[in-house]
Amino acid sequence: MNRDKKSLVIYFSRADENYAVGYIDKGNTEYIAEYVRDKIGADLFKVEPLIPYSKEYGRCIEEAKERVGNAPIKEKIEDISSYEVIYIMTPVYWGSYAPEIETAIKDLDFTGKIVRVVTTHEGSGLGNVVEDLQKICVGATFLKDNLAIKGTDCIHARSKVEEWI
């Protein structure tokens, strides 16, 4: 069972003004990452942009569009060789992952890793996130039971996440 394997959660999450949620102190995806950590003892790696996004949602969206393909981050993961399961968690941006996720994972060796995907969204579900990540995470096995949680539900989704694990 995957819950007994050494796991790492790589996630991007943004607080401040969020679509359909309003201003929040902690990003929706961060709640989900913490639920997984609490349930299975996974290590967490929060992907943080080098230049913080605007606190205002509309401006943030414009900034994120400008960063697609070039989203510098504060710190990178250098090695995931000691992990068996990698959880990749992201809000859905225009049907795919947050640009910083690509920066964080594009140079990692996913050979033999199990990847589980979680998205937070307000109607996009998983979007194209799984398919887009499969292009980057070469050599990984993607489980089919990926999870999509509405951002407005994240703060109360602990039991749903624990059931999924």
Number of C-alpha atoms within 10 A of each C-alpha: 5 12 13 11 15 15 25 23 24 21 26 25 20 22 17 17 18 19 12 11 13 12 15 12 9 13 21 27 26 22 18 28 27 16 21 24 16 13 13 16 16 23 18 17 17 19 25 21 19 12 10 12 18 15 14 13 17 12 11 18 15 12 15 17 15 12 15 14 11 13 21 18 17 13 14 16 13 11 11 16 12 10 17 17 25 23 21 23 28 31 30 22 19 13 15 19 25 24 22 24 24 20 19 24 20 14 14 16 17 23 12 14 21 19 24 21 23 26 28 28 25 16 12 18 18 23 18 15 23 21 12 14 21 14 10 16 20 15 14 18 16 19 11 10 11 16 17 23 23 19 23 17 14 20 16 12 16 18 10 14 19 14 7 11 17
